[in-house]
């Protein structure tokens, strides 16, 4: 994951150098401050796939840990880029303010070290946040010497079109909209598509192939999990969505 962040973040920085912008003012501001926005796609599906309810303290802990790791790794990479090709043009006059903000991010990450997720789910927020804290340490150490290439690294943005092109079941940081989608076909008519993360989640939760098939068929027919054969009531929350019988409150 850290390596993926490095590659994507470097590519995003290059896009500023070679990109075109709609107005001269936007172009000047972007090339002076080099703001980037690495962020999420498919977070809701990830939590479902590992058997964690989106609307739960455990789900929030995993999301917080990954957010810290992604952002810390991005700023560490930004410091490496600055060491190689220089900090953003507006850095020197913003050095103290920016360093202070990143120190606050690092301190907030350190405060999350006691958030442990059930190890039976094969994901532990402590392990992720430990890696994140090391990234923040490196980002601050390198940045204090070389500065940062980018004034902003991460962003919580909507990724609707891009997310669906990437075959994501959910978009940015949002939960799944609904377990069943209706897709209009070019030649007319429509088809129902059940969230493809559901079978993975059921397998992670320990359901057999036959049980998984029956639950998916039930969801396809009813649009929700309430009353699904073989599905334990305590597992319902894993499949809660933005709308429907078990909608997550805003």
N, C-alpha and C positions, 0 to 999 in steps of 0.2 A: 504493500500500500504506500509506504514512504517513497519507494522508487517510482511508483506511478505518479505520485504528487510531483516529484522532481521533474519528470519528463513533461507532464502536462503544463506545469508552471513555467518551465523554460520555453515551451512552444508558445504559451500565451504572451510571454514577454517579447518574444520575437515578432509576434503579430502586431505589437505597437510600433516597432521599428519599420515594418514593411506595410502597415495597414493604411487605408484611406479613411478619412473622417468627414462627416457631413458639412462642417463649417471650419473656418480657419481658427476661430476661438477654441472650439472643442479640440482640434488638432494640437494647438499650442499647449493647452492645459494638460492634455493626455501625455504629450511627450515631455512635459516638464515634471509631472508627478508620477507617470507610469502606473496608474491604478489598475490592478487586476482583480478578478473576482472568481477564483476557483471555488467550487461549491458542490452541492449535492445533486445527484439524481438517484432515485430509487431507494431512498432511505426507508420509507415505509415498507417496501417489499423485503428489504434486508431484515428488518426487525421481525416481520411475519415469518420469513424463511427460517430464522433461528428459534422460532417459537416464543417470541416476546411480544406482549401486547404493546401497541404503539402508545396507548394512554396508560402507562404504568411507570412507577419510579425506576424499575429495572430498564425499561426501554429508554427512558430519559437519560439514565446513567451511561448507557452504551452510546447514545447519540452525542452526549456531552463529551465523552472520551474521544470519539472519532473526530468530532469537530475540533477539539484541541489539537489532536495529532495532525490533522490535515492543515490547520492554520499554522501551527508551530513549524511543521516541515516546510511549508510554503515560505515563511519568513526566513528560515534557515537557508533555503535555496536562494532567496532574494539576496541575502548577505553574501553568499558565495558568488552570485552574479556580480554584485557590487565590487567584490574583491578582484574580479577578473576584468570587468569592463566599466566600472565606476557606478557610484550611487546616482539616484535620480537628481535632476538639476536643482530641485527645490529642497534637497535634503539638509544642507548646512544651516539654513535659516529655521529649519524645523527639527533639528537634531534632538534637542532636549525634550520637546513635546512628544515626538514620536517614540523616543526611548522610554519615556515615562509610561505611555500607553501600552507598549509591549511588555514592560515590567508588570503592569497590572494584569495583562493576559496571563503571563507566566505564574503570577501569584494565585490567580483564580484557578488555574489548572492544578496547582499544588494542593488546593483545598479539596479536590475531588478524590483524593487517594483512598478514601475509606468506602467508596461506593462499589461493592462487590456484587457481581451477578452470578447466579447459580452455575457452577462449573459443569454440571451435567449437560448444560446446553452448549458446551464447548466454546464459550466465549466469556471472557473475564474482563470487565471494564478496568480493573486494576492493572492488568498487563498492558492495555492500550494506553492508559493515562500515564503509566511509567515511561513508555516510549515517548509519549507527548512531552512529558517534563524534560526529558533529555534533549528533545528537539528545541524546546524553548530555551534551555540553557545554552545550546550551541548557537541558536539564532541571536541571542543577546551578546554572547561572547564575540562572535564574528562581526555582528553589526556595530558593536561599540568601537571596533577597529576600522572596519571598511565602510560602515553605513549600510544602507539597503538600496537595492535597485528599484524598489517599488514602494510607493507611499501606502498602498493598500493591497492586501493579498487575497482575502477571501470574502465571500458574499453569499447570503442566503437568497437565492434568486429563483423565480419560477422557471422550470425547464420543461414546459409542456411539449412543444414540438420536438426539441432535441431529444428529450427523454423517450418519446415514442419512437423516434428514428433509431434510438439505441435499444429498442425492444424492452424498455422498462415497463414494469407493471404499475409503478407509481411514478410521480414526477420529481419535484425537488425534495423538500423536507416533509411534504404532506403525507398523511396516511392514504391508503387506497380510497378512491372515491366510492366505489361499490365493488362487490365481489364479482358481479356479472356486468359486462359491457355489451352494448348493442352497436354493431358496426354496420353502417349503410354500405351496400355493394354498388359498384359502378353500374352494373346492368339492371339495377332495381332490386328491391327486397333488402333484407338485413340478416345478420347472423349474430348469435349470442356467443360471447367469449368469456369463459371463466378465468379469473386471475390465475396465471400459470404458476404463481408462487405457492398457491394453496397445497398442491400435492407435496411439494418440498417441505412445507411447514408440518403437514400431517406425518410425513415420514420421520422428521426430526422429533416429533412428539411421541413417536412409538407406535403409530397405527399400521396395521398390516396392509398389503396391497389391495386385498378385497375390501377392507374397511375404507381405504382411501377412495377407491372407485365409487363406492356407495355414497360417501359423503359429497364427493364432487358432483355426482349425478343429482343429488338432492339440492345442492347449491344452484346448479344450472336451472332446475325447475322452480325453486322458490326464491332465489336471489339472496338468501341469507343462511346462517347455520342453525338457527333456532329450530330444534326438533330433529336435526340431522341424525340418522341412524348411527349408532356406535360412538358418536362424538360426545366426549365428557363435557358437562356443563362448565367445569373449571377451565376448559380450553376455549370456550366461546370468545373470550376477550382478545385472543390472538388474531381473530378475524374481524374485529370491529373496524368500521369504515366511517367515512365522512357523512354518509346518508344511509338510510335503511332502518331495519328493525332494531339494530344495536348501534345507533349513530354516536360517534364521539362528540361530546359537547365542545363548542368552540373554545 
